[in-house]
Every structure is written in structure tokens, then in C-alpha cells.
Amino acid sequence: MARPKLKVVPVTEEPEHTLDQYEDAFLECRGLAHAWSSIGFFQDGGYVSRLVRCARCGTEKVQTMRTNGTFVRNRYEHPEGYLMTSGGVTKSDVRYEVLRRASNQTYGSLAELRKDLTKRSRRSS
């Protein structure tokens, strides 16, 4: 059976929800996921919980587990401004904003980016 041909249609519309006032660290976490670091463990109502904190945005997560390691729940505390009250922001909206902000700092190729990173790391040494 022949596969149907797919037509690629470029997206030229801006997303319905703009993120232009959203903090860079928050945007990066929404686009890449949080950069968790373990802070420590504590007893939590018959369970064991681990506190982790995002190195970029400061969000904290409490992961609660049974003593055999099975998952119970996660609880989050976000810094002020992280949660969006308007709702309806998609991953696509986040990627669009990331690209919009990066448009003046985009390299022509991966090789150019790596060359610049090598120069910068030598200067900081």
C-alpha cells in the first residue's frame, strides 16, 4: 500500500498567546524542562520525600515515595511569575518565543557555533 504524501506547510502566524514579557529562565525551563538538583530527603507522614530545586528558575519539587521506592506524588512550588494565569500556552508557543528571542544570535551553522564556543572558553581560561 502506498503511503500518502505529506505536504509541509510553513507556519507564518504568530501564536495566539505571546510570551514576550516572560522571564528568560522561566521560558527556558518550559522549553527544555527544569534543571533539577537534589537538596535532600526528609520523613513525610510515613513516606520519604526528596526536595529538589531547579537551578535556573528556582521552582521546588517535593517527590514523595514509599520506602520501597514506589512513587506516591509530586508537589511543586513555583516562583512568582512562573505560572501563567491566561492559560492556553502550548509547547509550540514556547518554541516560537525561544526562536524569536534567539533570532539575533543564531549562527549560520553548528560548526560556527562550536568555533565561537571554543574561542569563548579559551578567553575565560
Secondary structure by P-SEA (a helix, b strand, c coil): ccccbbbbbbbccccccccccccaaaaaaaacccccccccccccccbbbbbbbbcccbbbbbbbbcccccccbbbbbbccccccccccccaaaaaaaaaaaacccccccaaaaaaaaaaaaaaac
